[in-house]
């Protein structure tokens, strides 16, 4: 799996990453969603450099111009619900893409720190021979992304899969490297220090879904 870290150099991306982490800023849910969307736009631009392009000629009011257009057939697939603002950011740039949605959540059968991943709701496009962008803001243990990946390839053969996360823990990155095929790409805006005893990213930002859409029962 090829890994791309895109916040190693200073840019406006780091400004938005700081705001979604800041306890004095992040509790404004509209601003939090918008900042995740902005981060999605920046990551979409960086990822676009790795897509396939074709040469075309377009007609302007004054003549003909040779240029390039994206050749890849794209499908944006977000993991509900936290992935929706990130999805919107990517859709702002890849407005010609198809869209898919999958739910994945932690299930605690014994009401303790042990959990399993349940993948339930699915609304999937035809993924065969498509370039799939799997979007989830947080990569903690990596189990959710691996479980969703298994669902995506169960009945389809995508051309390639790009996994996009805003904040990742080293443990999650290592888990994906061990459990996903070599032709996957992982795009990370920020790599954090570790997971805590509850498998939350430290320093992280908290629960991205709750910050975007309110606390759940």
VEXZAGU-688105 format. One record per residue (C-alpha): residue in three letters; x, y, z. Coordinates in Angstrom, 2 decimals, padded with zeros to 5 digits. Layout:
BEGIN
NODE   res         X         Y         Z
NODE   ALA         X         Y         Z
...
This chain:
BEGIN
NODE   res         X         Y         Z
NODE   UNK    000.00    000.00    000.00
NODE   UNK    001.35    003.40   -000.96
NODE   UNK    000.98    006.06    001.75
NODE   UNK    000.79    009.80    001.07
NODE   UNK    001.26    012.26    003.95
NODE   UNK    000.23    015.72    002.78
NODE   UNK    000.65    018.05    005.77
NODE   UNK    004.40    017.69    006.20
NODE   UNK    004.97    021.11    004.61
NODE   UNK    003.27    024.25    005.89
NODE   UNK    000.12    025.22    003.99
NODE   UNK   -003.44    026.38    004.62
NODE   UNK   -004.23    022.71    005.30
NODE   UNK   -002.45    022.94    008.66
NODE   UNK   -004.52    026.02    009.54
NODE   UNK   -007.77    024.11    009.05
NODE   UNK   -006.40    021.04    010.85
NODE   UNK   -005.65    023.26    013.83
NODE   UNK   -009.18    024.64    013.87
NODE   UNK   -010.92    021.25    013.85
NODE   UNK   -008.77    020.21    016.84
NODE   UNK   -009.12    023.43    018.84
NODE   UNK   -011.61    023.05    021.71
NODE   UNK   -012.38    026.77    021.46
NODE   UNK   -013.38    026.46    017.80
NODE   UNK   -014.59    022.90    017.11
NODE   UNK   -017.83    023.14    019.12
NODE   UNK   -019.30    025.35    016.40
NODE   UNK   -020.67    022.42    014.38
NODE   UNK   -021.25    024.46    011.23
NODE   UNK   -017.66    025.70    011.27
NODE   UNK   -016.39    022.19    012.03
NODE   UNK   -018.26    020.74    009.05
NODE   UNK   -017.04    023.54    006.79
NODE   UNK   -013.43    023.04    007.86
NODE   UNK   -013.63    019.30    007.20
NODE   UNK   -015.11    020.16    003.79
NODE   UNK   -012.21    022.56    003.12
NODE   UNK   -009.72    019.87    004.11
NODE   UNK   -011.51    017.54    001.69
NODE   UNK   -011.08    020.06   -001.11
NODE   UNK   -007.34    020.36   -000.43
NODE   UNK   -006.92    016.58   -000.25
NODE   UNK   -008.93    016.18   -003.47
NODE   UNK   -006.53    018.52   -005.24
NODE   UNK   -003.49    016.60   -003.97
NODE   UNK   -005.02    013.23   -004.88
NODE   UNK   -005.96    014.49   -008.35
NODE   UNK   -002.27    014.54   -009.26
NODE   UNK   -002.29    010.72   -009.13
NODE   UNK   -005.31    010.15   -011.38
NODE   UNK   -005.31    009.24   -015.07
NODE   UNK   -005.75    012.01   -017.65
NODE   UNK   -006.44    012.15   -021.36
NODE   UNK   -005.52    014.72   -023.99
NODE   UNK   -008.44    016.70   -025.39
NODE   UNK   -009.09    019.71   -027.59
NODE   UNK   -011.67    022.23   -026.46
NODE   UNK   -013.23    025.06   -028.40
NODE   UNK   -012.97    028.54   -026.91
NODE   UNK   -014.71    031.66   -028.28
NODE   UNK   -011.45    032.50   -030.08
NODE   UNK   -010.00    029.18   -031.11
NODE   UNK   -008.98    025.65   -030.13
NODE   UNK   -006.98    024.79   -027.01
NODE   UNK   -005.24    021.49   -026.29
NODE   UNK   -005.51    020.46   -022.63
NODE   UNK   -006.15    017.42   -020.41
NODE   UNK   -009.18    016.04   -018.61
NODE   UNK   -009.58    013.40   -015.92
NODE   UNK   -009.94    010.00   -017.56
NODE   UNK   -010.52    007.99   -014.37
NODE   UNK   -014.10    006.93   -013.64
NODE   UNK   -014.46    008.07   -010.03
NODE   UNK   -016.72    006.86   -007.24
NODE   UNK   -016.74    008.72   -003.93
NODE   UNK   -017.68    006.41   -001.05
NODE   UNK   -018.01    007.86    002.43
NODE   UNK   -018.42    006.03    005.71
NODE   UNK   -021.49    007.38    007.52
NODE   UNK   -021.98    009.66    009.28
NODE   UNK   -018.67    011.34    009.99
NODE   UNK   -017.54    011.03    006.37
NODE   UNK   -020.25    013.29    004.93
NODE   UNK   -018.49    016.69    005.24
NODE   UNK   -015.31    015.17    003.78
NODE   UNK   -017.43    013.69    000.97
NODE   UNK   -018.86    017.14    000.21
NODE   UNK   -015.36    018.60   -000.05
NODE   UNK   -014.32    015.95   -002.58
NODE   UNK   -017.59    016.34   -004.48
NODE   UNK   -016.94    020.08   -004.83
NODE   UNK   -013.88    019.19   -006.94
NODE   UNK   -014.94    015.87   -008.48
NODE   UNK   -018.49    016.94   -009.32
NODE   UNK   -018.67    014.38   -012.13
NODE   UNK   -018.07    011.45   -009.75
NODE   UNK   -020.59    008.81   -008.77
NODE   UNK   -021.46    008.54   -005.08
NODE   UNK   -021.74    005.65   -002.64
NODE   UNK   -022.38    005.43    001.10
NODE   UNK   -021.72    002.77    003.73
NODE   UNK   -022.36    002.73    007.47
NODE   UNK   -019.81    001.27    009.87
NODE   UNK   -019.88    001.49    013.64
NODE   UNK   -018.26    000.01    016.71
NODE   UNK   -020.43   -002.55    018.52
NODE   UNK   -019.56   -003.34    022.14
NODE   UNK   -021.26   -006.68    022.94
NODE   UNK   -019.97   -006.74    026.52
NODE   UNK   -020.24   -003.00    027.20
NODE   UNK   -016.47   -002.76    027.67
NODE   UNK   -013.55   -001.54    025.57
NODE   UNK   -013.66   -004.58    023.28
NODE   UNK   -015.63   -004.06    020.08
NODE   UNK   -016.41   -005.42    016.65
NODE   UNK   -017.25   -003.50    013.50
NODE   UNK   -020.73   -003.71    012.05
NODE   UNK   -021.20   -002.72    008.41
NODE   UNK   -024.91   -002.39    007.75
NODE   UNK   -026.44    000.24    005.45
NODE   UNK   -025.02    000.26    001.92
NODE   UNK   -025.92    002.36   -001.12
NODE   UNK   -023.26    001.44   -003.65
NODE   UNK   -022.69    002.38   -007.28
NODE   UNK   -021.26   -000.06   -009.77
NODE   UNK   -017.64   -000.19   -008.63
NODE   UNK   -016.28   -002.48   -011.34
NODE   UNK   -013.24   -001.00   -013.07
NODE   UNK   -013.78    002.30   -011.23
NODE   UNK   -011.37    004.38   -009.16
NODE   UNK   -012.92    004.36   -005.69
NODE   UNK   -012.16    007.06   -003.13
NODE   UNK   -013.06    005.73    000.33
NODE   UNK   -013.54    008.69    002.69
NODE   UNK   -013.45    008.64    006.50
NODE   UNK   -012.07    011.50    008.62
NODE   UNK   -010.55    009.35    011.38
NODE   UNK   -008.28    006.31    011.07
NODE   UNK   -008.01    004.87    014.59
NODE   UNK   -007.69    001.07    014.74
NODE   UNK   -008.27    000.66    011.00
NODE   UNK   -010.88   -002.03    011.54
NODE   UNK   -013.76    000.02    010.11
NODE   UNK   -011.94    000.77    006.88
NODE   UNK   -010.85   -002.85    006.42
NODE   UNK   -014.42   -004.06    007.07
NODE   UNK   -015.83   -001.56    004.54
NODE   UNK   -013.13   -002.45    002.01
NODE   UNK   -014.16   -006.11    002.29
NODE   UNK   -017.77   -005.14    001.52
NODE   UNK   -016.75   -003.02   -001.47
NODE   UNK   -014.77   -005.81   -003.14
NODE   UNK   -017.21   -008.57   -002.23
NODE   UNK   -019.19   -008.21   -005.46
NODE   UNK   -017.04   -005.85   -007.52
NODE   UNK   -013.50   -005.40   -008.80
NODE   UNK   -012.53   -001.72   -008.64
NODE   UNK   -009.65   -000.54   -010.79
NODE   UNK   -008.00    000.97   -007.72
NODE   UNK   -008.96    002.21   -004.25
NODE   UNK   -007.73    005.39   -002.58
NODE   UNK   -008.44    005.63    001.16
NODE   UNK   -008.61    009.20    002.42
NODE   UNK   -008.43    010.13    006.11
NODE   UNK   -007.93    013.45    007.87
NODE   UNK   -006.28    012.22    011.09
NODE   UNK   -004.62    008.83    011.54
NODE   UNK   -003.03    006.87    014.38
NODE   UNK    000.13    004.85    013.64
NODE   UNK   -001.64    001.70    014.82
NODE   UNK   -004.37    002.18    012.22
NODE   UNK   -001.89    002.80    009.43
NODE   UNK   -000.01   -000.39    010.37
NODE   UNK   -003.29   -002.36    010.45
NODE   UNK   -004.18   -001.22    006.93
NODE   UNK   -000.71   -002.12    005.68
NODE   UNK   -001.17   -005.63    007.05
NODE   UNK   -004.73   -006.18    005.81
NODE   UNK   -005.18   -004.32    002.52
NODE   UNK   -003.75   -005.20   -000.91
NODE   UNK   -000.68   -003.49   -002.29
NODE   UNK   -002.62   -001.62   -004.98
NODE   UNK   -004.44    000.54   -002.40
NODE   UNK   -003.39    004.11   -001.69
NODE   UNK   -003.72    005.78    001.73
NODE   UNK   -003.93    009.58    001.91
NODE   UNK   -003.36    011.10    005.37
NODE   UNK   -003.68    014.78    006.23
NODE   UNK   -002.16    014.39    009.72
NODE   UNK   -000.49    011.50    011.53
NODE   UNK   -000.97    011.63    015.31
NODE   UNK    000.89    010.02    018.21
NODE   UNK   -001.07    006.95    019.30
NODE   UNK   -004.34    005.38    020.41
NODE   UNK   -005.44    005.55    024.05
NODE   UNK   -006.86    002.67    026.10
NODE   UNK   -010.30    003.28    024.54
NODE   UNK   -008.86    003.19    021.01
NODE   UNK   -009.33    006.90    020.40
NODE   UNK   -006.67    008.93    018.60
NODE   UNK   -004.39    011.08    020.78
NODE   UNK   -004.21    014.06    020.56
NODE   UNK   -006.86    013.70    017.84
NODE   UNK   -009.94    015.91    017.99
NODE   UNK   -012.64    013.87    019.72
NODE   UNK   -015.60    012.27    017.93
NODE   UNK   -015.82    013.71    014.40
NODE   UNK   -019.40    012.55    013.88
NODE   UNK   -020.60    014.14    017.12
NODE   UNK   -018.75    017.38    016.40
NODE   UNK   -020.30    017.57    012.93
NODE   UNK   -023.86    016.47    013.69
NODE   UNK   -024.41    016.36    017.47
NODE   UNK   -024.14    013.69    020.15
NODE   UNK   -025.75    010.31    019.56
NODE   UNK   -027.51    008.07    022.07
